[in-house]
Structures are given as structure tokens and as C-alpha cells.
Amino acid sequence: MTEEQQRVRGYLVAQGAKLTPAAIVDKIQAATAELAAAAMSVPPARWGERPEPKEWSGNEVMAHVLAAHGYFGGGVLAVLDDGPLPPRPKDQGVEGAPLRTAEAWLALLTAERRAFFRRVLSADADGRLDRTIEHPFFGPLNWRETLLFTRLHDLDHAEQLRKTAAALK
């Protein structure tokens, strides 16, 4: 694990233990608002276009965000409901993603997160912290740490979308 990955993991562990699930959800919602604003700043006519060959288009970024939510959010729900963890995806959710508008991707994310947040907020905040969800960079995270990771993930991709928007204007 790199020094930066250790720093981020330390943040997730410390803040995941300190913050209530409701406080984490509030932070995620603020980050998701940034993600939405950044997605909407990408020119619609160029939404499916990559700014550089090795960079993702706005469409690919949002496909990845939804795929990541499927894995990490699905992992949180599996832990809370004492079910099996979802399998690790073989790719990043970008490959073969359907072309949707920013609005359509955001509507899907909002719908998925609405139900997800309801379940998280009804959970015992200190329950099931012994089960973990594997993160490829930050190692095993309990459900609260994984929940907080969602905030960082949204913020990271909001920045990526802002750069995409600037490059495509």
C-alpha cells in the first residue's frame, strides 16, 4: 500500500469510527451534489467523448460510479443483512456501458442511493463491524468505512468530470 493509500485508509478508519451513519450519509449527499454539478457541466453534445484517448468520457465516469456503488453499496447491504458479499467486478464498469445522458445516470444513482440510505440509516450503527468489504487499494473496510469511501469516490469523480468538462469546452 502506498503512503497515499495508507493516509486515505487512516482517514476512512478514523472517521468511519467517529462519524454516525447519518453524518456519513450527509457527507455523501454533499459529495453527490458536487458529482451531479460536475456531470452537468460536461457539454451534452460531447458527453460520450473522451477528452484524451486514455481518459474516460462523462458517460464512462458515471457508468463507473454506478458500477462501484453496485459493488461497495451492495457489500454494505450484504453485511447489514447478513448476506453474501457481491463478487468483485472484473472491470471498472466502463467497458460496454450504455450511452445515457448525464441526467439519466444521475436519476439512476439517485434512485439506488435513496433505498440504500434508508437501509443504512435504519441499521445498528455499531453492528456487524467485524465483517469487511475488500477494497482494491485500501484493503478490508467495515461497512461504515466503506460507506464513507463512497463520499471520497464521488468527490474524486466529480473532479474528473470537471476536468473533462474543461477539456471539452
C-alpha positions in Angstrom: 0.0 0.0 0.0 1.4 3.4 -1.0 1.8 6.2 1.5 -1.2 8.0 0.0 -3.3 4.8 0.2 -2.3 4.4 3.9 -3.3 8.1 4.5 -6.7 7.6 2.9 -7.2 4.3 4.7 -6.4 6.0 8.0 -9.0 8.7 7.3 -11.6 6.1 6.4 -10.9 4.0 9.6 -10.7 7.0 12.0 -13.7 8.9 10.6 -15.7 5.8 10.0 -15.5 5.0 13.7 -16.1 8.6 14.8 -19.0 9.7 12.5 -22.5 8.4 12.8 -24.1 6.8 9.7 -26.4 9.8 9.4 -23.4 12.2 9.4 -21.7 10.0 6.7 -24.8 10.0 4.6 -24.9 13.8 4.8 -21.3 13.9 3.6 -22.1 11.5 0.8 -25.1 13.6 -0.3 -23.0 16.8 -0.4 -20.4 14.9 -2.5 -23.0 13.5 -4.8 -24.3 17.1 -5.3 -20.8 18.0 -6.5 -20.7 15.0 -8.7 -24.1 15.9 -10.3 -23.0 19.5 -10.9 -19.8 18.4 -12.4 -21.6 15.9 -14.7 -24.0 18.6 -15.8 -21.0 20.8 -16.7 -19.8 18.4 -19.4 -21.2 19.6 -22.8 -24.1 17.3 -23.6 -23.1 17.1 -27.2 -19.7 15.7 -26.1 -20.9 13.6 -23.2 -19.8 10.3 -24.7 -16.5 11.7 -26.0 -13.2 11.1 -24.2 -11.1 14.2 -23.7 -7.9 12.1 -24.3 -7.6 8.5 -25.5 -6.7 7.2 -22.0 -9.3 9.4 -20.2 -12.9 8.4 -19.6 -15.8 10.2 -21.1 -18.5 11.7 -18.8 -20.7 8.7 -19.7 -17.9 6.3 -18.7 -17.3 8.1 -15.4 -20.9 7.8 -14.4 -21.1 4.2 -15.6 -18.2 3.5 -13.2 -19.8 5.4 -10.3 -22.9 3.3 -10.7 -20.9 0.0 -11.0 -18.8 0.9 -7.9 -22.0 1.7 -6.0 -23.2 -1.8 -7.0 -20.2 -3.4 -5.6 -19.4 -1.3 -2.5 -23.1 -0.4 -1.7 -24.1 -4.0 -2.4 -21.3 -5.0 0.0 -22.6 -2.7 2.7 -26.2 -4.1 2.3 -24.9 -7.6 2.3 -23.1 -7.0 5.6 -26.1 -5.3 7.2 -28.5 -8.0 6.0 -26.0 -10.8 6.9 -25.9 -12.0 3.3 -23.2 -13.0 0.9 -20.9 -10.3 -0.4 -21.2 -9.4 -4.1 -18.4 -10.7 -6.3 -15.6 -8.3 -7.2 -16.2 -6.9 -10.6 -13.8 -8.0 -13.3 -13.7 -4.5 -14.8 -14.4 -0.9 -13.7 -17.9 -0.7 -15.2 -16.8 1.3 -18.1 -16.5 -1.4 -20.7 -19.7 -1.8 -22.7 -21.5 0.9 -20.7 -24.7 2.1 -22.4 -24.7 5.7 -23.6 -27.1 7.6 -21.4 -27.4 11.3 -20.7 -25.9 12.8 -17.5 -29.5 13.3 -16.3 -30.3 9.6 -16.8 -27.2 8.4 -15.0 -27.9 10.8 -12.1 -31.5 9.6 -11.9 -30.3 6.0 -11.6 -27.8 6.9 -9.0 -30.4 8.9 -7.0 -32.9 6.1 -7.1 -30.3 3.5 -6.0 -28.9 5.7 -3.2 -32.3 6.6 -1.9 -33.1 3.0 -1.0 -29.5 2.4 0.1 -29.6 5.3 2.5 -32.9 4.3 4.0 -31.4 0.9 4.8 -28.1 2.3 6.2 -29.9 4.8 8.4 -32.1 2.0 9.9 -29.0 -0.1 10.8 -27.5 -0.6 14.2 -24.5 1.8 13.8 -22.3 -0.4 15.9 -23.5 -3.7 14.5 -21.6 -6.1 12.2 -18.4 -4.1 12.2 -16.4 -7.4 12.2 -17.4 -8.2 8.5 -15.4 -6.4 5.8 -15.7 -5.5 2.2 -12.5 -5.7 0.2 -11.2 -2.5 -1.4 -8.5 -3.0 -4.1 -6.4 0.0 -2.8 -7.4 0.4 0.8 -7.8 -3.2 1.9 -10.6 -4.6 4.0 -13.1 -2.0 5.2 -16.1 -2.4 7.6 -19.5 -1.2 6.4 -19.1 2.3 7.9 -15.7 2.8 6.4 -17.0 1.6 3.1 -19.9 3.9 3.4 -17.5 6.8 3.9 -15.4 5.7 1.0 -18.5 6.5 -1.2 -18.0 10.2 -0.3 -14.4 10.1 -1.5 -15.3 8.2 -4.6 -17.9 10.8 -5.6 -15.5 13.7 -4.9 -12.8 12.1 -6.9 -15.0 11.5 -9.9 -16.5 15.0 -9.6 -13.0 16.4 -10.1 -12.5 14.1 -13.0 -15.8 15.3 -14.6 -14.8 18.9 -14.0 -11.5 18.3 -15.9 -13.4 16.5 -18.7 -15.8 19.5 -19.0 -12.9 21.9 -19.1 -11.1 19.9 -21.8 -14.3 19.5 -24.0 -15.5 23.1 -23.9 
